[in-house]
Every structure is written in C-alpha cells, then in structure tokens.
Amino acid sequence: MSMPNIPDIKPEIILKRKEVINLLLTSIALEEIGLSHMINAEAEKLQHVLKDRCLTINEALLINSSVDRMMRNIISNQMLLAFKLSDIMKLEEKDELSEYIIDDCEE
C-alpha cells in the first residue's frame, strides 16, 4: 500500500534555534499553568465537600484518596516538566557555547 499524495501542500516551517527554545519554554509554562488549575480545582473540591456536608469517615477517606491520586499525577507531570526544562537548558548552554567557540575562532 502506498502513501497518499496530497498535491500543492508544502508545510515548510523555518525556525531558528532560539525560536525553538522559546517555543519549548512556552510549552512548559502553559503546561504548568494547566497543572496549577488542576491543583486549584482539587482544593476547591475539598473546600466544597468539607464546607457543605457532614462526612462519614469512609466518605472522607474516599475523597482523600481521590485527591491523593490526582496530586500524585500532577507531581509526576511536574517531574517530567522539570526533566524537559533541564534538557532545554542544556540546549541553550550548547547554543551559547557554540556561539562562543565561533566568535573565538573568527578573531
């Protein structure tokens, strides 16, 4: 089976290295904002349940378990974002080092 051929579509996106790094950093920032909204939603859920209801021990434990699972998932995502940020910082360091080497060689 051959790949379909779509005529007259040339998705050429040309980005410089600095632009790519900025886009990657922006993606991390947007993901962090999303995670902060999730944390806030969990806090509001807890406040709502504790404020409006008289809970049994089992209900409180179920809610606590739910919040615990969500917070663990959020923390896991933040760890992945920290790794991503570390990798991006290494790209930036390589970029600065290569500029330094090029400038040094031109003199």
Biopython code that builds the backbone (N, CA, C, O; Angstrom):
import numpy as np
from Bio.PDB.StructureBuilder import StructureBuilder

atoms = [
    (1, "MET", "N", (0.842, -1.168, 0.000)),
    (1, "MET", "CA", (0.000, 0.000, 0.000)),
    (1, "MET", "C", (0.894, 1.240, 0.000)),
    (1, "MET", "O", (1.807, 1.350, 0.818)),
    (2, "SER", "N", (0.637, 2.149, -0.895)),
    (2, "SER", "CA", (1.473, 3.348, -0.988)),
    (2, "SER", "C", (0.874, 4.496, -0.179)),
    (2, "SER", "O", (-0.309, 4.505, 0.160)),
    (3, "MET", "N", (1.725, 5.443, 0.109)),
    (3, "MET", "CA", (1.281, 6.623, 0.854)),
    (3, "MET", "C", (0.487, 7.530, -0.072)),
    (3, "MET", "O", (0.821, 7.656, -1.250)),
    (4, "PRO", "N", (-0.562, 8.165, 0.445)),
    (4, "PRO", "CA", (-1.316, 9.081, -0.403)),
    (4, "PRO", "C", (-0.479, 10.311, -0.745)),
    (4, "PRO", "O", (0.355, 10.758, 0.042)),
    (5, "ASN", "N", (-0.721, 10.830, -1.908)),
    (5, "ASN", "CA", (-0.003, 12.000, -2.369)),
    (5, "ASN", "C", (-0.967, 13.186, -2.369)),
    (5, "ASN", "O", (-1.964, 13.185, -3.090)),
    (6, "ILE", "N", (-0.660, 14.195, -1.556)),
    (6, "ILE", "CA", (-1.504, 15.385, -1.492)),
    (6, "ILE", "C", (-0.766, 16.493, -2.237)),
    (6, "ILE", "O", (0.304, 16.926, -1.808)),
    (7, "PRO", "N", (-1.323, 16.944, -3.329)),
    (7, "PRO", "CA", (-0.609, 17.934, -4.144)),
    (7, "PRO", "C", (-0.660, 19.343, -3.540)),
    (7, "PRO", "O", (-1.572, 19.681, -2.785)),
    (8, "ASP", "N", (0.327, 20.140, -3.888)),
    (8, "ASP", "CA", (0.387, 21.570, -3.567)),
    (8, "ASP", "C", (0.375, 21.897, -2.077)),
    (8, "ASP", "O", (-0.048, 22.988, -1.695)),
    (9, "ILE", "N", (0.817, 21.000, -1.252)),
    (9, "ILE", "CA", (0.933, 21.308, 0.166)),
    (9, "ILE", "C", (2.395, 21.142, 0.543)),
    (9, "ILE", "O", (2.949, 20.044, 0.486)),
    (10, "LYS", "N", (3.000, 22.239, 0.924)),
    (10, "LYS", "CA", (4.403, 22.214, 1.316)),
    (10, "LYS", "C", (4.534, 22.859, 2.691)),
    (10, "LYS", "O", (4.749, 24.067, 2.794)),
    (11, "PRO", "N", (4.406, 22.068, 3.733)),
    (11, "PRO", "CA", (4.461, 22.654, 5.085)),
    (11, "PRO", "C", (5.889, 22.955, 5.519)),
    (11, "PRO", "O", (6.482, 22.222, 6.310)),
    (12, "GLU", "N", (6.419, 24.029, 4.998)),
    (12, "GLU", "CA", (7.779, 24.411, 5.349)),
    (12, "GLU", "C", (7.733, 25.438, 6.471)),
    (12, "GLU", "O", (7.310, 26.577, 6.273)),
    (13, "ILE", "N", (8.167, 25.024, 7.632)),
    (13, "ILE", "CA", (8.252, 25.922, 8.769)),
    (13, "ILE", "C", (9.728, 26.080, 9.085)),
    (13, "ILE", "O", (10.425, 25.108, 9.375)),
    (14, "ILE", "N", (10.183, 27.299, 9.025)),
    (14, "ILE", "CA", (11.603, 27.561, 9.265)),
    (14, "ILE", "C", (11.722, 28.347, 10.561)),
    (14, "ILE", "O", (11.269, 29.488, 10.651)),
    (15, "LEU", "N", (12.328, 27.735, 11.552)),
    (15, "LEU", "CA", (12.540, 28.377, 12.844)),
    (15, "LEU", "C", (14.022, 28.361, 13.176)),
    (15, "LEU", "O", (14.738, 27.406, 12.875)),
    (16, "LYS", "N", (14.455, 29.424, 13.794)),
    (16, "LYS", "CA", (15.832, 29.470, 14.278)),
    (16, "LYS", "C", (15.890, 28.761, 15.625)),
    (16, "LYS", "O", (14.873, 28.540, 16.282)),
    (17, "ARG", "N", (17.098, 28.416, 16.010)),
    (17, "ARG", "CA", (17.307, 27.664, 17.255)),
    (17, "ARG", "C", (16.728, 28.388, 18.469)),
    (17, "ARG", "O", (16.083, 27.762, 19.310)),
    (18, "LYS", "N", (16.949, 29.692, 18.566)),
    (18, "LYS", "CA", (16.429, 30.477, 19.698)),
    (18, "LYS", "C", (14.903, 30.451, 19.718)),
    (18, "LYS", "O", (14.299, 30.383, 20.789)),
    (19, "GLU", "N", (14.278, 30.505, 18.545)),
    (19, "GLU", "CA", (12.815, 30.471, 18.466)),
    (19, "GLU", "C", (12.275, 29.131, 18.943)),
    (19, "GLU", "O", (11.257, 29.074, 19.633)),
    (20, "VAL", "N", (12.952, 28.067, 18.579)),
    (20, "VAL", "CA", (12.546, 26.733, 19.018)),
    (20, "VAL", "C", (12.656, 26.620, 20.533)),
    (20, "VAL", "O", (11.754, 26.097, 21.187)),
    (21, "ILE", "N", (13.763, 27.111, 21.092)),
    (21, "ILE", "CA", (13.953, 27.065, 22.541)),
    (21, "ILE", "C", (12.863, 27.874, 23.239)),
    (21, "ILE", "O", (12.319, 27.439, 24.254)),
    (22, "ASN", "N", (12.542, 29.052, 22.695)),
    (22, "ASN", "CA", (11.476, 29.862, 23.284)),
    (22, "ASN", "C", (10.121, 29.163, 23.221)),
    (22, "ASN", "O", (9.335, 29.238, 24.166)),
    (23, "LEU", "N", (9.850, 28.487, 22.114)),
    (23, "LEU", "CA", (8.592, 27.748, 21.994)),
    (23, "LEU", "C", (8.531, 26.590, 22.994)),
    (23, "LEU", "O", (7.480, 26.323, 23.576)),
    (24, "LEU", "N", (9.640, 25.917, 23.185)),
    (24, "LEU", "CA", (9.684, 24.827, 24.161)),
    (24, "LEU", "C", (9.467, 25.347, 25.582)),
    (24, "LEU", "O", (8.736, 24.739, 26.365)),
    (25, "LEU", "N", (10.101, 26.466, 25.910)),
    (25, "LEU", "CA", (9.907, 27.063, 27.235)),
    (25, "LEU", "C", (8.458, 27.517, 27.425)),
    (25, "LEU", "O", (7.895, 27.370, 28.510)),
    (26, "THR", "N", (7.868, 28.060, 26.381)),
    (26, "THR", "CA", (6.465, 28.472, 26.443)),
    (26, "THR", "C", (5.561, 27.273, 26.668)),
    (26, "THR", "O", (4.587, 27.360, 27.416)),
    (27, "SER", "N", (5.874, 26.158, 26.030)),
    (27, "SER", "CA", (5.042, 24.957, 26.211)),
    (27, "SER", "C", (5.106, 24.472, 27.653)),
    (27, "SER", "O", (4.102, 24.018, 28.201)),
    (28, "ILE", "N", (6.286, 24.567, 28.270)),
    (28, "ILE", "CA", (6.411, 24.180, 29.683)),
    (28, "ILE", "C", (5.576, 25.119, 30.545)),
    (28, "ILE", "O", (4.864, 24.674, 31.445)),
    (29, "ALA", "N", (5.662, 26.412, 30.272)),
    (29, "ALA", "CA", (4.900, 27.386, 31.061)),
    (29, "ALA", "C", (3.396, 27.130, 30.952)),
    (29, "ALA", "O", (2.676, 27.200, 31.948)),
    (30, "LEU", "N", (2.929, 26.834, 29.748)),
    (30, "LEU", "CA", (1.490, 26.568, 29.569)),
    (30, "LEU", "C", (1.060, 25.290, 30.281)),
    (30, "LEU", "O", (-0.031, 25.230, 30.847)),
    (31, "GLU", "N", (1.903, 24.281, 30.254)),
    (31, "GLU", "CA", (1.585, 23.047, 30.976)),
    (31, "GLU", "C", (1.551, 23.296, 32.481)),
    (31, "GLU", "O", (0.699, 22.750, 33.182)),
    (32, "GLU", "N", (2.471, 24.116, 32.976)),
    (32, "GLU", "CA", (2.489, 24.447, 34.405)),
    (32, "GLU", "C", (1.219, 25.199, 34.800)),
    (32, "GLU", "O", (0.666, 24.966, 35.875)),
    (33, "ILE", "N", (0.760, 26.097, 33.934)),
    (33, "ILE", "CA", (-0.485, 26.814, 34.207)),
    (33, "ILE", "C", (-1.647, 25.829, 34.286)),
    (33, "ILE", "O", (-2.496, 25.933, 35.171)),
    (34, "GLY", "N", (-1.682, 24.881, 33.366)),
    (34, "GLY", "CA", (-2.736, 23.866, 33.393)),
    (34, "GLY", "C", (-2.703, 23.045, 34.675)),
    (34, "GLY", "O", (-3.746, 22.759, 35.262)),
    (35, "LEU", "N", (-1.505, 22.668, 35.105)),
    (35, "LEU", "CA", (-1.382, 21.899, 36.349)),
    (35, "LEU", "C", (-1.802, 22.732, 37.558)),
    (35, "LEU", "O", (-2.393, 22.205, 38.500)),
    (36, "SER", "N", (-1.500, 24.028, 37.532)),
    (36, "SER", "CA", (-1.912, 24.876, 38.658)),
    (36, "SER", "C", (-3.434, 24.971, 38.734)),
    (36, "SER", "O", (-3.997, 25.043, 39.826)),
    (37, "HIS", "N", (-4.098, 24.970, 37.581)),
    (37, "HIS", "CA", (-5.561, 24.976, 37.574)),
    (37, "HIS", "C", (-6.115, 23.671, 38.152)),
    (37, "HIS", "O", (-7.129, 23.670, 38.850)),
    (38, "MET", "N", (-5.445, 22.582, 37.856)),
    (38, "MET", "CA", (-5.887, 21.294, 38.400)),
    (38, "MET", "C", (-5.718, 21.262, 39.919)),
    (38, "MET", "O", (-6.588, 20.761, 40.631)),
    (39, "ILE", "N", (-4.603, 21.795, 40.413)),
    (39, "ILE", "CA", (-4.386, 21.846, 41.865)),
    (39, "ILE", "C", (-5.457, 22.709, 42.515)),
    (39, "ILE", "O", (-6.006, 22.351, 43.558)),
    (40, "ASN", "N", (-5.751, 23.841, 41.896)),
    (40, "ASN", "CA", (-6.783, 24.728, 42.429)),
    (40, "ASN", "C", (-8.147, 24.038, 42.440)),
    (40, "ASN", "O", (-8.909, 24.193, 43.394)),
    (41, "ALA", "N", (-8.457, 23.289, 41.405)),
    (41, "ALA", "CA", (-9.734, 22.568, 41.347)),
    (41, "ALA", "C", (-9.840, 21.527, 42.465)),
    (41, "ALA", "O", (-10.904, 21.346, 43.057)),
    (42, "GLU", "N", (-8.735, 20.851, 42.744)),
    (42, "GLU", "CA", (-8.740, 19.876, 43.839)),
    (42, "GLU", "C", (-8.965, 20.568, 45.182)),
    (42, "GLU", "O", (-9.691, 20.052, 46.032)),
    (43, "ALA", "N", (-8.349, 21.727, 45.373)),
    (43, "ALA", "CA", (-8.536, 22.473, 46.623)),
    (43, "ALA", "C", (-9.983, 22.933, 46.759)),
    (43, "ALA", "O", (-10.565, 22.853, 47.841)),
    (44, "GLU", "N", (-10.562, 23.414, 45.662)),
    (44, "GLU", "CA", (-11.961, 23.848, 45.699)),
    (44, "GLU", "C", (-12.898, 22.676, 45.975)),
    (44, "GLU", "O", (-13.895, 22.816, 46.682)),
    (45, "LYS", "N", (-12.564, 21.526, 45.410)),
    (45, "LYS", "CA", (-13.377, 20.334, 45.666)),
    (45, "LYS", "C", (-13.362, 19.998, 47.148)),
    (45, "LYS", "O", (-14.409, 19.743, 47.744)),
    (46, "LEU", "N", (-12.188, 19.998, 47.735)),
    (46, "LEU", "CA", (-12.076, 19.710, 49.171)),
    (46, "LEU", "C", (-12.837, 20.739, 50.007)),
    (46, "LEU", "O", (-13.555, 20.378, 50.939)),
    (47, "GLN", "N", (-12.680, 22.008, 49.674)),
    (47, "GLN", "CA", (-13.373, 23.049, 50.418)),
    (47, "GLN", "C", (-14.879, 22.890, 50.326)),
    (47, "GLN", "O", (-15.590, 23.035, 51.321)),
    (48, "HIS", "N", (-15.360, 22.593, 49.139)),
    (48, "HIS", "CA", (-16.799, 22.428, 48.932)),
    (48, "HIS", "C", (-17.342, 21.259, 49.747)),
    (48, "HIS", "O", (-18.370, 21.386, 50.412)),
    (49, "VAL", "N", (-16.670, 20.151, 49.695)),
    (49, "VAL", "CA", (-17.140, 18.953, 50.396)),
    (49, "VAL", "C", (-17.095, 19.163, 51.906)),
    (49, "VAL", "O", (-18.035, 18.796, 52.612)),
    (50, "LEU", "N", (-16.027, 19.741, 52.395)),
    (50, "LEU", "CA", (-15.885, 19.936, 53.836)),
    (50, "LEU", "C", (-16.827, 21.011, 54.368)),
    (50, "LEU", "O", (-17.260, 20.945, 55.519)),
    (51, "LYS", "N", (-17.139, 21.981, 53.552)),
    (51, "LYS", "CA", (-17.978, 23.096, 53.981)),
    (51, "LYS", "C", (-19.465, 22.723, 53.999)),
    (51, "LYS", "O", (-20.191, 23.089, 54.923)),
    (52, "ASP", "N", (-19.898, 22.012, 52.996)),
    (52, "ASP", "CA", (-21.331, 21.798, 52.790)),
    (52, "ASP", "C", (-21.874, 20.485, 53.332)),
    (52, "ASP", "O", (-23.089, 20.287, 53.351)),
    (53, "ARG", "N", (-21.013, 19.594, 53.768)),
    (53, "ARG", "CA", (-21.518, 18.278, 54.167)),
    (53, "ARG", "C", (-20.916, 17.835, 55.481)),
    (53, "ARG", "O", (-19.820, 18.236, 55.872)),
    (54, "CYS", "N", (-21.686, 16.987, 56.144)),
    (54, "CYS", "CA", (-21.168, 16.278, 57.311)),
    (54, "CYS", "C", (-20.737, 14.900, 56.791)),
    (54, "CYS", "O", (-21.573, 14.092, 56.387)),
    (55, "LEU", "N", (-19.443, 14.647, 56.805)),
    (55, "LEU", "CA", (-18.899, 13.438, 56.177)),
    (55, "LEU", "C", (-18.754, 12.300, 57.172)),
    (55, "LEU", "O", (-18.479, 12.498, 58.356)),
    (56, "THR", "N", (-18.950, 11.102, 56.642)),
    (56, "THR", "CA", (-18.584, 9.925, 57.423)),
    (56, "THR", "C", (-17.091, 9.705, 57.208)),
    (56, "THR", "O", (-16.485, 10.298, 56.316)),
    (57, "ILE", "N", (-16.516, 8.854, 58.027)),
    (57, "ILE", "CA", (-15.085, 8.546, 57.886)),
    (57, "ILE", "C", (-14.801, 7.936, 56.517)),
    (57, "ILE", "O", (-13.809, 8.285, 55.876)),
    (58, "ASN", "N", (-15.669, 7.024, 56.065)),
    (58, "ASN", "CA", (-15.447, 6.373, 54.763)),
    (58, "ASN", "C", (-15.507, 7.375, 53.615)),
    (58, "ASN", "O", (-14.701, 7.303, 52.686)),
    (59, "GLU", "N", (-16.456, 8.310, 53.671)),
    (59, "GLU", "CA", (-16.550, 9.328, 52.620)),
    (59, "GLU", "C", (-15.305, 10.221, 52.618)),
    (59, "GLU", "O", (-14.773, 10.551, 51.558)),
    (60, "ALA", "N", (-14.853, 10.603, 53.796)),
    (60, "ALA", "CA", (-13.657, 11.441, 53.893)),
    (60, "ALA", "C", (-12.439, 10.705, 53.345)),
    (60, "ALA", "O", (-11.603, 11.305, 52.670)),
    (61, "LEU", "N", (-12.335, 9.417, 53.631)),
    (61, "LEU", "CA", (-11.210, 8.636, 53.119)),
    (61, "LEU", "C", (-11.267, 8.485, 51.605)),
    (61, "LEU", "O", (-10.232, 8.509, 50.939)),
    (62, "LEU", "N", (-12.470, 8.330, 51.059)),
    (62, "LEU", "CA", (-12.615, 8.232, 49.599)),
    (62, "LEU", "C", (-12.208, 9.538, 48.920)),
    (62, "LEU", "O", (-11.516, 9.526, 47.901)),
    (63, "ILE", "N", (-12.638, 10.654, 49.487)),
    (63, "ILE", "CA", (-12.281, 11.950, 48.918)),
    (63, "ILE", "C", (-10.779, 12.172, 49.038)),
    (63, "ILE", "O", (-10.134, 12.647, 48.103)),
    (64, "ASN", "N", (-10.234, 11.825, 50.192)),
    (64, "ASN", "CA", (-8.788, 11.970, 50.393)),
    (64, "ASN", "C", (-8.015, 11.115, 49.390)),
    (64, "ASN", "O", (-6.999, 11.553, 48.851)),
    (65, "SER", "N", (-8.489, 9.914, 49.143)),
    (65, "SER", "CA", (-7.831, 9.026, 48.179)),
    (65, "SER", "C", (-7.892, 9.613, 46.773)),
    (65, "SER", "O", (-6.923, 9.539, 46.018)),
    (66, "SER", "N", (-9.034, 10.192, 46.431)),
    (66, "SER", "CA", (-9.191, 10.808, 45.116)),
    (66, "SER", "C", (-8.228, 11.977, 44.940)),
    (66, "SER", "O", (-7.564, 12.091, 43.910)),
    (67, "VAL", "N", (-8.154, 12.834, 45.937)),
    (67, "VAL", "CA", (-7.248, 13.986, 45.875)),
    (67, "VAL", "C", (-5.799, 13.513, 45.847)),
    (67, "VAL", "O", (-4.973, 14.071, 45.123)),
    (68, "ASP", "N", (-5.493, 12.493, 46.627)),
    (68, "ASP", "CA", (-4.129, 11.948, 46.665)),
    (68, "ASP", "C", (-3.709, 11.440, 45.290)),
    (68, "ASP", "O", (-2.593, 11.713, 44.847)),
    (69, "ARG", "N", (-4.590, 10.701, 44.607)),
    (69, "ARG", "CA", (-4.274, 10.183, 43.265)),
    (69, "ARG", "C", (-4.032, 11.327, 42.286)),
    (69, "ARG", "O", (-3.089, 11.295, 41.495)),
    (70, "MET", "N", (-4.900, 12.340, 42.350)),
    (70, "MET", "CA", (-4.759, 13.465, 41.434)),
    (70, "MET", "C", (-3.459, 14.220, 41.700)),
    (70, "MET", "O", (-2.757, 14.591, 40.759)),
    (71, "MET", "N", (-3.138, 14.447, 42.954)),
    (71, "MET", "CA", (-1.905, 15.162, 43.288)),
    (71, "MET", "C", (-0.674, 14.365, 42.870)),
    (71, "MET", "O", (0.317, 14.942, 42.424)),
    (72, "ARG", "N", (-0.730, 13.055, 43.010)),
    (72, "ARG", "CA", (0.391, 12.224, 42.556)),
    (72, "ARG", "C", (0.582, 12.347, 41.040)),
    (72, "ARG", "O", (1.709, 12.423, 40.551)),
    (73, "ASN", "N", (-0.524, 12.363, 40.311)),
    (73, "ASN", "CA", (-0.429, 12.526, 38.859)),
    (73, "ASN", "C", (0.130, 13.898, 38.493)),
    (73, "ASN", "O", (0.939, 14.016, 37.572)),
    (74, "ILE", "N", (-0.292, 14.917, 39.200)),
    (74, "ILE", "CA", (0.211, 16.267, 38.943)),
    (74, "ILE", "C", (1.708, 16.340, 39.234)),
    (74, "ILE", "O", (2.473, 16.920, 38.463)),
    (75, "ILE", "N", (2.112, 15.749, 40.347)),
    (75, "ILE", "CA", (3.537, 15.742, 40.705)),
    (75, "ILE", "C", (4.354, 14.984, 39.657)),
    (75, "ILE", "O", (5.454, 15.407, 39.300)),
    (76, "SER", "N", (3.818, 13.870, 39.169)),
    (76, "SER", "CA", (4.521, 13.121, 38.110)),
    (76, "SER", "C", (4.705, 13.981, 36.870)),
    (76, "SER", "O", (5.774, 13.991, 36.260)),
    (77, "ASN", "N", (3.655, 14.702, 36.504)),
    (77, "ASN", "CA", (3.764, 15.584, 35.338)),
    (77, "ASN", "C", (4.768, 16.705, 35.579)),
    (77, "ASN", "O", (5.504, 17.086, 34.669)),
    (78, "GLN", "N", (4.800, 17.227, 36.782)),
    (78, "GLN", "CA", (5.766, 18.290, 37.074)),
    (78, "GLN", "C", (7.200, 17.761, 37.035)),
    (78, "GLN", "O", (8.117, 18.476, 36.630)),
    (79, "MET", "N", (7.390, 16.524, 37.451)),
    (79, "MET", "CA", (8.732, 15.933, 37.353)),
    (79, "MET", "C", (9.148, 15.821, 35.890)),
    (79, "MET", "O", (10.293, 16.116, 35.547)),
    (80, "LEU", "N", (8.232, 15.399, 35.029)),
    (80, "LEU", "CA", (8.536, 15.308, 33.600)),
    (80, "LEU", "C", (8.837, 16.683, 33.021)),
    (80, "LEU", "O", (9.724, 16.827, 32.179)),
    (81, "LEU", "N", (8.097, 17.694, 33.472)),
    (81, "LEU", "CA", (8.368, 19.052, 33.000)),
    (81, "LEU", "C", (9.739, 19.537, 33.472)),
    (81, "LEU", "O", (10.429, 20.259, 32.752)),
    (82, "ALA", "N", (10.126, 19.140, 34.674)),
    (82, "ALA", "CA", (11.455, 19.514, 35.180)),
    (82, "ALA", "C", (12.543, 18.873, 34.313)),
    (82, "ALA", "O", (13.554, 19.512, 34.020)),
    (83, "PHE", "N", (12.346, 17.620, 33.903)),
    (83, "PHE", "CA", (13.307, 16.964, 33.007)),
    (83, "PHE", "C", (13.358, 17.684, 31.661)),
    (83, "PHE", "O", (14.431, 17.908, 31.101)),
    (84, "LYS", "N", (12.180, 18.039, 31.156)),
    (84, "LYS", "CA", (12.097, 18.751, 29.886)),
    (84, "LYS", "C", (12.831, 20.090, 29.976)),
    (84, "LYS", "O", (13.573, 20.462, 29.068)),
    (85, "LEU", "N", (12.617, 20.806, 31.079)),
    (85, "LEU", "CA", (13.297, 22.091, 31.275)),
    (85, "LEU", "C", (14.807, 21.898, 31.341)),
    (85, "LEU", "O", (15.562, 22.688, 30.773)),
    (86, "SER", "N", (15.242, 20.865, 32.022)),
    (86, "SER", "CA", (16.674, 20.577, 32.114)),
    (86, "SER", "C", (17.270, 20.327, 30.732)),
    (86, "SER", "O", (18.354, 20.818, 30.416)),
    (87, "ASP", "N", (16.559, 19.567, 29.921)),
    (87, "ASP", "CA", (17.035, 19.297, 28.561)),
    (87, "ASP", "C", (17.090, 20.576, 27.729)),
    (87, "ASP", "O", (18.015, 20.768, 26.939)),
    (88, "ILE", "N", (16.102, 21.444, 27.907)),
    (88, "ILE", "CA", (16.088, 22.697, 27.159)),
    (88, "ILE", "C", (17.244, 23.589, 27.597)),
    (88, "ILE", "O", (17.874, 24.251, 26.772)),
    (89, "MET", "N", (17.515, 23.601, 28.887)),
    (89, "MET", "CA", (18.634, 24.410, 29.387)),
    (89, "MET", "C", (19.959, 23.906, 28.818)),
    (89, "MET", "O", (20.860, 24.697, 28.540)),
    (90, "LYS", "N", (20.076, 22.596, 28.648)),
    (90, "LYS", "CA", (21.285, 22.044, 28.027)),
    (90, "LYS", "C", (21.401, 22.498, 26.576)),
    (90, "LYS", "O", (22.499, 22.782, 26.096)),
    (91, "LEU", "N", (20.263, 22.568, 25.874)),
    (91, "LEU", "CA", (20.279, 23.075, 24.502)),
    (91, "LEU", "C", (20.759, 24.521, 24.466)),
    (91, "LEU", "O", (21.549, 24.909, 23.605)),
    (92, "GLU", "N", (20.271, 25.302, 25.409)),
    (92, "GLU", "CA", (20.669, 26.711, 25.484)),
    (92, "GLU", "C", (22.163, 26.843, 25.776)),
    (92, "GLU", "O", (22.844, 27.684, 25.190)),
    (93, "GLU", "N", (22.669, 26.006, 26.686)),
    (93, "GLU", "CA", (24.097, 26.036, 27.005)),
    (93, "GLU", "C", (24.931, 25.669, 25.786)),
    (93, "GLU", "O", (25.960, 26.292, 25.526)),
    (94, "LYS", "N", (24.495, 24.665, 25.041)),
    (94, "LYS", "CA", (25.218, 24.265, 23.832)),
    (94, "LYS", "C", (25.208, 25.393, 22.812)),
    (94, "LYS", "O", (26.201, 25.631, 22.123)),
    (95, "ASP", "N", (24.073, 26.086, 22.721)),
    (95, "ASP", "CA", (23.949, 27.192, 21.787)),
    (95, "ASP", "C", (24.914, 28.316, 22.160)),
    (95, "ASP", "O", (25.602, 28.861, 21.297)),
    (96, "GLU", "N", (24.962, 28.663, 23.449)),
    (96, "GLU", "CA", (25.875, 29.710, 23.906)),
    (96, "GLU", "C", (27.331, 29.293, 23.725)),
    (96, "GLU", "O", (28.170, 30.108, 23.343)),
    (97, "LEU", "N", (27.628, 28.030, 23.997)),
    (97, "LEU", "CA", (28.989, 27.531, 23.840)),
    (97, "LEU", "C", (29.407, 27.569, 22.379)),
    (97, "LEU", "O", (30.531, 27.962, 22.067)),
    (98, "SER", "N", (28.514, 27.164, 21.478)),
    (98, "SER", "CA", (28.867, 27.168, 20.058)),
    (98, "SER", "C", (29.081, 28.592, 19.558)),
    (98, "SER", "O", (29.958, 28.821, 18.726)),
    (99, "GLU", "N", (28.293, 29.562, 20.051)),
    (99, "GLU", "CA", (28.499, 30.961, 19.663)),
    (99, "GLU", "C", (29.860, 31.447, 20.161)),
    (99, "GLU", "O", (30.575, 32.153, 19.449)),
    (100, "TYR", "N", (30.208, 31.063, 21.386)),
    (100, "TYR", "CA", (31.490, 31.462, 21.964)),
    (100, "TYR", "C", (32.647, 30.889, 21.158)),
    (100, "TYR", "O", (33.627, 31.584, 20.886)),
    (101, "ILE", "N", (32.533, 29.643, 20.783)),
    (101, "ILE", "CA", (33.609, 28.977, 20.016)),
    (101, "ILE", "C", (33.732, 29.609, 18.639)),
    (101, "ILE", "O", (34.839, 29.845, 18.155)),
    (102, "ILE", "N", (32.591, 29.885, 18.007)),
    (102, "ILE", "CA", (32.628, 30.500, 16.671)),
    (102, "ILE", "C", (33.230, 31.885, 16.751)),
    (102, "ILE", "O", (34.074, 32.241, 15.928)),
    (103, "ASP", "N", (32.807, 32.680, 17.739)),
    (103, "ASP", "CA", (33.356, 34.035, 17.901)),
    (103, "ASP", "C", (34.856, 33.981, 18.192)),
    (103, "ASP", "O", (35.622, 34.797, 17.680)),
    (104, "ASP", "N", (35.261, 33.034, 19.000)),
    (104, "ASP", "CA", (36.656, 32.908, 19.384)),
    (104, "ASP", "C", (37.513, 32.521, 18.174)),
    (104, "ASP", "O", (38.645, 32.984, 18.042)),
    (105, "CYS", "N", (36.973, 31.675, 17.294)),
    (105, "CYS", "CA", (37.727, 31.218, 16.141)),
    (105, "CYS", "C", (37.837, 32.303, 15.078)),
    (105, "CYS", "O", (38.807, 32.328, 14.320)),
    (106, "GLU", "N", (36.858, 33.198, 15.012)),
    (106, "GLU", "CA", (36.870, 34.239, 13.997)),
    (106, "GLU", "C", (37.883, 35.318, 14.290)),
    (106, "GLU", "O", (38.307, 36.015, 13.367)),
    (107, "GLU", "N", (38.287, 35.486, 15.521)),
    (107, "GLU", "CA", (39.225, 36.549, 15.890)),
    (107, "GLU", "C", (40.611, 36.283, 15.444)),
    (107, "GLU", "O", (41.505, 37.094, 15.687)),
]
sb = StructureBuilder()
sb.init_structure("model")
sb.init_model(0)
sb.init_chain("A")
sb.init_seg("    ")
for serial, (resi, resn, name, xyz) in enumerate(atoms, 1):
    if name == "N":
        sb.init_residue(resn, " ", resi, " ")
    sb.init_atom(name, np.array(xyz, "f"), 0.0, 1.0, " ", f" {name:<3s}", serial, name[0])
structure = sb.get_structure()
